[in-house]
Amino acid sequence: MEDTPAIIPMVSSSPHMKNRVFIVLAGFLIALVYIGINIGIWMYANNSRKSAQTVVETGRGVEEEQTGQSAGESATTQESIREPASTPTPTPRLTGPGPYACDPLGICNHYQNATEKGCPRTYADDHCLDECADKKVQCPK
């Protein structure tokens, strides 16, 4: 009878085979960690979205939590004080004369002295209040 066991694993047969098995197992482990991280990120994003919807649906915001008022008590007060958070407040545009005027092509440009060029109207707004399509306000050629 021989001294070696009847079943000899393939891994112990050569060092080259051990390296291959190690690389495959390391790759498998890395893949599992990658999948786990992505599932965690997805779950976090999903929970954040749900909590944001809950705040919007209940009408309970940070100010209400700090004052201790319930959503029903302060809903009327909040509506009269401010607009909903989803509506952005527009920035007022500058009116009056300024260094901008509409060129003959209908583009708002900055002029050193638009009145010397014969421009009928000047603007303080860098978009000329979106009036450059009107031929009456364009500078002559």
C-alpha positions as a LaTeX table, in Angstrom:
\begin{tabular}{lrrr}
\hline
Residue & $x$ (\AA) & $y$ (\AA) & $z$ (\AA) \\
\hline
Met1 & 0.00 & 0.00 & 0.00 \\
Glu2 & 1.07 & 3.56 & $-0.70$ \\
Asp3 & 1.70 & 6.31 & 1.83 \\
Thr4 & $-0.35$ & 8.92 & $-0.02$ \\
Pro5 & $-4.10$ & 9.22 & 0.49 \\
Ala6 & $-6.47$ & 8.00 & $-2.18$ \\
Ile7 & $-7.90$ & 11.48 & $-2.90$ \\
Ile8 & $-5.32$ & 14.18 & $-3.53$ \\
Pro9 & $-6.75$ & 17.66 & $-4.11$ \\
Met10 & $-5.79$ & 19.34 & $-7.37$ \\
Val11 & $-4.73$ & 22.46 & $-5.48$ \\
Ser12 & $-1.87$ & 20.77 & $-3.72$ \\
Ser13 & $-0.49$ & 19.33 & $-6.94$ \\
Ser14 & 1.28 & 22.51 & $-8.13$ \\
Pro15 & 2.01 & 26.04 & $-6.88$ \\
His16 & 0.81 & 27.44 & $-10.21$ \\
Met17 & $-2.63$ & 25.97 & $-9.62$ \\
Lys18 & $-2.72$ & 27.46 & $-6.10$ \\
Asn19 & $-2.17$ & 30.94 & $-7.60$ \\
Arg20 & $-5.05$ & 30.47 & $-10.03$ \\
Val21 & $-7.42$ & 29.37 & $-7.31$ \\
Phe22 & $-6.37$ & 32.33 & $-5.14$ \\
Ile23 & $-6.97$ & 34.79 & $-8.01$ \\
Val24 & $-10.41$ & 33.32 & $-8.74$ \\
Leu25 & $-11.42$ & 33.44 & $-5.07$ \\
Ala26 & $-10.14$ & 37.02 & $-4.71$ \\
Gly27 & $-12.11$ & 38.06 & $-7.80$ \\
Phe28 & $-15.23$ & 36.43 & $-6.41$ \\
Leu29 & $-14.78$ & 38.22 & $-3.08$ \\
Ile30 & $-14.26$ & 41.58 & $-4.81$ \\
Ala31 & $-17.41$ & 41.02 & $-6.89$ \\
Leu32 & $-19.45$ & 40.29 & $-3.74$ \\
Val33 & $-18.16$ & 43.44 & $-2.01$ \\
Tyr34 & $-18.94$ & 45.53 & $-5.11$ \\
Ile35 & $-22.49$ & 44.18 & $-5.32$ \\
Gly36 & $-23.00$ & 44.73 & $-1.58$ \\
Ile37 & $-21.86$ & 48.35 & $-1.79$ \\
Asn38 & $-24.16$ & 49.03 & $-4.73$ \\
Ile39 & $-27.13$ & 47.48 & $-2.92$ \\
Gly40 & $-26.35$ & 49.63 & 0.13 \\
Ile41 & $-26.20$ & 52.80 & $-1.97$ \\
Trp42 & $-29.48$ & 51.91 & $-3.68$ \\
Met43 & $-31.20$ & 51.26 & $-0.34$ \\
Tyr44 & $-29.88$ & 54.54 & 1.11 \\
Ala45 & $-31.12$ & 56.52 & $-1.91$ \\
Asn46 & $-34.48$ & 54.77 & $-1.79$ \\
Asn47 & $-34.92$ & 55.52 & 1.92 \\
Ser48 & $-33.86$ & 59.15 & 1.46 \\
Arg49 & $-36.44$ & 59.59 & $-1.29$ \\
Lys50 & $-39.15$ & 58.06 & 0.92 \\
Ser51 & $-38.29$ & 60.32 & 3.85 \\
Ala52 & $-38.37$ & 63.38 & 1.59 \\
Gln53 & $-41.82$ & 62.35 & 0.32 \\
Thr54 & $-43.01$ & 61.87 & 3.89 \\
Val55 & $-41.95$ & 65.41 & 4.84 \\
Val56 & $-43.72$ & 66.84 & 1.79 \\
Glu57 & $-46.88$ & 64.78 & 2.34 \\
Thr58 & $-47.19$ & 65.59 & 6.04 \\
Gly59 & $-46.20$ & 69.22 & 5.56 \\
Arg60 & $-43.89$ & 68.99 & 8.56 \\
Gly61 & $-40.62$ & 70.81 & 8.00 \\
Val62 & $-37.61$ & 71.78 & 10.05 \\
Glu63 & $-39.17$ & 75.05 & 11.28 \\
Glu64 & $-42.22$ & 73.21 & 12.60 \\
Glu65 & $-40.09$ & 70.67 & 14.43 \\
Gln66 & $-38.16$ & 73.47 & 16.10 \\
Thr67 & $-41.28$ & 75.42 & 17.14 \\
Gly68 & $-43.12$ & 72.30 & 18.27 \\
Gln69 & $-46.26$ & 73.07 & 16.28 \\
Ser70 & $-48.05$ & 70.25 & 14.52 \\
Ala71 & $-48.53$ & 70.20 & 10.76 \\
Gly72 & $-52.23$ & 71.01 & 11.09 \\
Glu73 & $-51.67$ & 73.99 & 13.39 \\
Ser74 & $-49.03$ & 75.71 & 11.30 \\
Ala75 & $-50.25$ & 74.85 & 7.79 \\
Thr76 & $-52.39$ & 77.98 & 7.57 \\
Thr77 & $-49.62$ & 80.16 & 8.97 \\
Gln78 & $-47.00$ & 78.76 & 6.61 \\
Glu79 & $-49.16$ & 79.22 & 3.53 \\
Ser80 & $-49.70$ & 82.87 & 4.34 \\
Ile81 & $-46.02$ & 83.48 & 5.11 \\
Arg82 & $-44.20$ & 81.85 & 2.21 \\
Glu83 & $-44.60$ & 79.98 & $-1.04$ \\
Pro84 & $-44.00$ & 76.22 & $-1.33$ \\
Ala85 & $-40.34$ & 75.20 & $-1.30$ \\
Ser86 & $-40.58$ & 73.73 & $-4.81$ \\
Thr87 & $-41.23$ & 77.17 & $-6.39$ \\
Pro88 & $-37.95$ & 79.08 & $-6.87$ \\
Thr89 & $-37.98$ & 82.80 & $-6.18$ \\
Pro90 & $-37.13$ & 84.69 & $-9.38$ \\
Thr91 & $-34.28$ & 87.17 & $-9.25$ \\
Pro92 & $-35.46$ & 90.66 & $-10.21$ \\
Arg93 & $-33.97$ & 91.96 & $-13.43$ \\
Leu94 & $-32.33$ & 95.35 & $-13.66$ \\
Thr95 & $-34.31$ & 97.98 & $-15.52$ \\
Gly96 & $-33.39$ & 101.41 & $-16.73$ \\
Pro97 & $-30.56$ & 102.70 & $-18.89$ \\
Gly98 & $-27.22$ & 100.99 & $-18.84$ \\
Pro99 & $-24.23$ & 99.84 & $-20.93$ \\
Tyr100 & $-26.15$ & 97.17 & $-22.88$ \\
Ala101 & $-27.98$ & 97.62 & $-26.18$ \\
Cys102 & $-29.36$ & 95.45 & $-28.99$ \\
Asp103 & $-27.10$ & 95.23 & $-32.02$ \\
Pro104 & $-28.50$ & 95.12 & $-35.60$ \\
Leu105 & $-28.55$ & 91.29 & $-35.49$ \\
Gly106 & $-30.79$ & 91.26 & $-32.39$ \\
Ile107 & $-28.08$ & 90.30 & $-29.89$ \\
Cys108 & $-27.65$ & 92.11 & $-26.58$ \\
Asn109 & $-24.10$ & 93.52 & $-26.40$ \\
His110 & $-22.09$ & 95.67 & $-24.01$ \\
Tyr111 & $-21.25$ & 99.09 & $-25.51$ \\
Gln112 & $-18.86$ & 101.71 & $-24.17$ \\
Asn113 & $-21.26$ & 104.44 & $-25.34$ \\
Ala114 & $-24.43$ & 103.12 & $-26.97$ \\
Thr115 & $-25.94$ & 106.57 & $-27.50$ \\
Glu116 & $-23.02$ & 107.58 & $-29.76$ \\
Lys117 & $-23.73$ & 104.50 & $-31.88$ \\
Gly118 & $-27.30$ & 105.76 & $-32.31$ \\
Cys119 & $-28.97$ & 103.01 & $-30.30$ \\
Pro120 & $-32.55$ & 104.00 & $-29.46$ \\
Arg121 & $-32.60$ & 102.22 & $-26.08$ \\
Thr122 & $-30.04$ & 101.03 & $-23.53$ \\
Tyr123 & $-30.41$ & 98.48 & $-20.74$ \\
Ala124 & $-28.86$ & 97.70 & $-17.37$ \\
Asp125 & $-29.82$ & 94.02 & $-17.84$ \\
Asp126 & $-27.18$ & 91.94 & $-19.70$ \\
His127 & $-29.98$ & 90.25 & $-21.70$ \\
Cys128 & $-31.61$ & 93.56 & $-22.68$ \\
Leu129 & $-34.82$ & 92.37 & $-20.98$ \\
Asp130 & $-35.22$ & 89.94 & $-23.94$ \\
Glu131 & $-36.41$ & 92.77 & $-26.21$ \\
Cys132 & $-33.74$ & 92.49 & $-28.93$ \\
Ala133 & $-36.09$ & 90.72 & $-31.36$ \\
Asp134 & $-37.96$ & 94.03 & $-31.75$ \\
Lys135 & $-36.45$ & 96.04 & $-34.63$ \\
Lys136 & $-37.44$ & 99.31 & $-32.92$ \\
Val137 & $-34.89$ & 98.88 & $-30.14$ \\
Gln138 & $-31.98$ & 97.62 & $-32.27$ \\
Cys139 & $-28.99$ & 99.86 & $-33.00$ \\
Pro140 & $-28.59$ & 101.00 & $-36.63$ \\
Lys141 & $-26.00$ & 99.33 & $-38.86$ \\
\hline
\end{tabular}
